Amino acid sequence: MKFRFLLCLLSTFLISCTEIVTETVIEKEIVYLQKVNDTLLEVTTPKENNRFHRFKIIRKDSTYSSEERYSQKPSFDRFDSIYNIQATFEDKHIKVGAHDEYIQETKVINIIHSLDSKKTEKIYTLKKLTQRYYDFKVSGLSGTKHNLQFINPNYTHTPVYELDFYTDALIVYEDEGYLVAIKHGCCTSSSEYELFNLRGYSLLRSNDNIKSIKTENNHYLISALKNEVYDAPTIVIQNKNKDRQYVNISNIDHNMRYEENFHLKFKNNKKPETETRSKPFKEYTLKNLDNLEIWIPFGEIDTLKIPFKNQKAFGIDYPQIEIRLSETK
């Protein structure tokens, strides 16, 4: 009886400790050094002549989301119904009507791609057709359509399958086996990116460059959600099962302007990878996510650095967290 009482008391103590540790890890204030050239540093008091931001990491229970992207299909179909120009997979650049313009561009790519359930790699010819209509009258309407045909080189009469995308731009990453559809932003609104596999299945939608991280036991897609170009981003980390962790940034001072792209910093590299908008997708191979940091630049000198521990941002195993920045020290 006495042994059972002690065991119960010990269990209660362990549960209490676990709850306290969890609270402390998630809710306590942490101070990080925020300069680009420095490595991640956790301190208790700011040092002189260095800039620091104090922030809290807080659990959230509301799902972060971006605006739904709209399709250009209605405007494109309007032009198509008026002029009745058929897709011919031939380059064309012709005037239609008094002010309108029709452009058709073709591209042929040979790709190695697995299309069957046996996962055997085969070489296919990919035909990409881009059709654009421009209405230069008062309406100012335009439309773009991308048509993809996957063709077996040994049987060219009929495509294996076809895909259509109504978007401003479509980039084919034939080596990695992905498509990125892009809808360009206007003024200060963010461009929208959607990642597809070569079967046309949507994998991730975002407002920032998309990074693919292949590890020994998983596959991650990392990107960001935001409405305007300089808005603080919500970082999205998605694994191969489409489970996600969101890291939202809040309380950004008006002088701290997000510099459009987040960057990846690898453990053995001194500087982060700094791709531009011209390369909206890139793939990397790592042992695991713990060899990675996400760097989010604000303005010219400030950078928020997100480390990974146990494959989770800041080591926190929770699907949605928020980083609340406060005044600069």
N, C-alpha and C positions, 0 to 999 in steps of 0.2 A: 504493500500500500504506500509506504514511504517512497519507494523507488518510482512508482507511477506519479506521485505528487511532484517529485523532483523533475521527472521527464516532462510533465505538463508545464511546470514553471520554466524550464529551459526552452521549450518550444515557444512559449509566450514571449520570452526575452528575445529569441532570434527573430520572430516576426516583427516585434517592435523595432529592433535594430534595422531590419531590412527596410521598413517603412521610413524610418528617419534618414537612412542613407539615400534612399530614392528621392525624398523631398530635398535633401541637401544638394544632391547632384544637379537636380533640375531647377531649383528655385534660387540658389545662392547667387550673389553678384560675383562676377569674375572680371578681372581687368586684363586685357590683352594689349600688347604692343601693336601699333597700327601702321607701321612704316613698311613700304614695299620691300626694301632691301634687307629687312630683318627676318629672322626665322620666328616661328610661333613662340611666344614667351608668355607664361602665366606668372603674374606677380601679385603682391598684396597691396603695395603702395606705388604710385607713379614716381618715376625718377625725374630729376630736373632736366630741362632742355629736351624732353621727349614728349610727343603727343600721344595721349591715351584716350580711349573711349571706354566708359564703364557700361556694361550691359547685363541684362538678365536673360536667362534662357527659360522660357515658360511653355508649359504644355498647352496645346490648343485642341479644341474639339469641333471646330467648324472647318469644313473643307474649303481649301483655297481653289479658286478657279479663275480662268480668264474668259473673256467674251467669246461667244461662239463665232467661229469664222463663217462668213457668208459665201455662197457659191456664185460664180460669175455665169453660171449656166443660163439664167433668163436673158441677160443682155446678149450673150453669144447666140442663143437660139433666135432672138429677134432678127439679128443680121442674117443668120442662115436662112430664115424663112423668107426674107425679102429678096436676097440675091441667089439663093438656091445653088451655091457653089459646093460641089462635092469634094470630099477629101480624096486626093489622087496620089499622095506621097511623091509629089513633084514640086520643086521650088517654083513659086509664083509670086509676083509682085505686080498687082494690077489695080487700076482705079475702078471703083464701082460708084455709080452715081456722080453727082456734080462735085461733091466734097469728100466722099468716103474713100477708104483705102482698104485693100485686102492683101495680106501677106501670108504666104505659106512657105515654111522652111522645113527641110527634111534632114535627118541625120541617121546614119547606119552605124551600129556598134556591134562588134562580136564579143559575146560574153560567155563566161563559163558559169553555168547556173544549174542547180538541182531543181527539177520541176516535178519529179515523181516521188512516190512514197518510199522508194528503195534508197533514196538519198545518193543516187549515183550522179556524178557530175557529167554534164553534157555541154557541148558548145552550141549556143543558139545565136542567131542573128537577131538583133533588136533594131527595129525600125522606129524612129521617133519622128512624129509629124507635129509641128507647131503651127496652128492657124491663129491669125490675129486680124480683128476688124477694128478700124478706127473711124469714128464719126466726128468730123471736124466742124459740124454745124453747131447750132445752139445747144443741143442736148449733150454733146461731148461724151457720148457713150462709147465704150470699147468692150471688147471681149477677147479672151484668149482660151484656146482649147489645145490640150496636148493629148495625142493619141499614140499609144505604144502597141506595136505588134511583135510578139515573140514567135520567131519562125525557125523551124527545123531546117538546117541547110540542105538536108537530103530530100526534103519535101517542101518546096517553096510556094506551092499553090495556095495553101490555106494556113493561116497563123495557128500556132498552138493555142494561144489565147490573146485577147486584146484588153487594154486598159485605157480609160479616158479620165483626164484630170482637167478641171476648169479652174485655173489659177494663173497668176502672173508669170511664174517661172517654174520649171521642173528640172531638177538636176538628177542625173542617173549616176550612181556610184556602183559601177559594174563589178569592180573587184570585191567590194564589201557586200554587195547584194542588197542595196537599199535605194529608195527614191526619196528626195526631199522636195515637197511642193511648197512654194513660197507665194504669199500674198503681200506685196509691198505696202508699207505704211505710208500715210500721207502727213506732211508737216511733221509734227512731233509724235504721231501715233506709231506704235511699234509694228514692225513687220511680223507676220505670222508664219510659222514653219510647222509642217506636218511630215513625220517620218513614216514611210511605208516600206514593206518588204517588196520583192519583185513580183509577188502575187497580188499586190494592191491592198494588203491588209494594213490598216492604220496601227502604228505602234506607239506614237507619242505626238502630242500637239503642244507647241510652246511659242514664246515670243523672243527666243534667243537662239544662239548656236546650240547644236545638239552634239553631245559627246557620247560615244559608245565605248564602254570599258569592259573588256573581256577579262575575267579572272579565272583561276583554276576551277572554281566551283560554281560560278554564277556569271551573269551578263547584265550589266547596268547601262541605263540610258540616263544622262544628266543634262538638264536644261533649266530654263527659267520661265516664269509667268509674270507678266506685267502689262499695263495698258499703254502707258506713254514711254517714250525712249528713255527719259531720265528718271523714271520711277524706280524706287527700291524694288529689287526682284524677290520673288518667291522661288527658291531653288527647289527643283523636283528631282528626286533620285528614285528611279524605277528599276526593279530587278526583273529577271527573266519571267517571273510569274505575274508580272504587272502589279506587284505590291509596291507601294510608294511611301516615301518619307518626304514631307514638305518642310522647308526651313524658310520661314517668313521673316523679313526685316522690317522693323517699324521704328517710329520716332526719329526719322532722318531729318537732320537740320537742313534748312533751305540752302545753306552754303555747300552741302555735301551732295554733289550731283553724281549719280551713277553713270559710269563711263561706257554704257552700252553693252559691253561684253564681260562675262565672268571668265576666269582663267583657271586652268588646272596646274597645280604645282606638284611634281613628283618627288619622292623622297630623296633620290640621289642627284637631283638637278638643283642648281643654285637659283635658277630663274624659272618663272612659270611659262607655260606654253601660251602664246598670244596670237591666236588666229584672228582673222578679220572677217567681216561680213561676206567677203567673196568666197569663203570656205565655211558654209553653214554646218557642215558635218565632218567629223573626224573620228577615227577609231584607234583605240590604244589597247595594249595587252599588259596586265599587271598580275602579280601574284595574288593580291587582294586589295580591297579598298583602303586598308590601313596604310598603304604606301602613297596615299593621295591626300592633298589639301585642295579645297576650292577657295580661290582668291577673288574677292569682290571689290574692285576699285571704286572709290568715291573721290571725285575731284582729282587733284594732281598728286597728293601724297598719302591719302588715307586708304587703307585696305583692310577689309574684314576677312579674316582667315578662318576657314571652317575645316578642322581636322577630322579624321575618321578613326574610330576605335571600335573594334568588334564589328566592323562593316557598317557602323551607324555614325551619322553626323554628331560630333562632340561626344560620341560614345553613348548617346541617349537612345534607348530602344523604345521609341514612341513615334507614331506615324506623323504627327503634326506638332512642330515646335515653333516658337516665335522668339526672335532676338530683339529685345527692346533696348535701343541705344539711348543713352542720356548725354549730359553735357560733356564737352571735351575738357580733360584735365590739363 
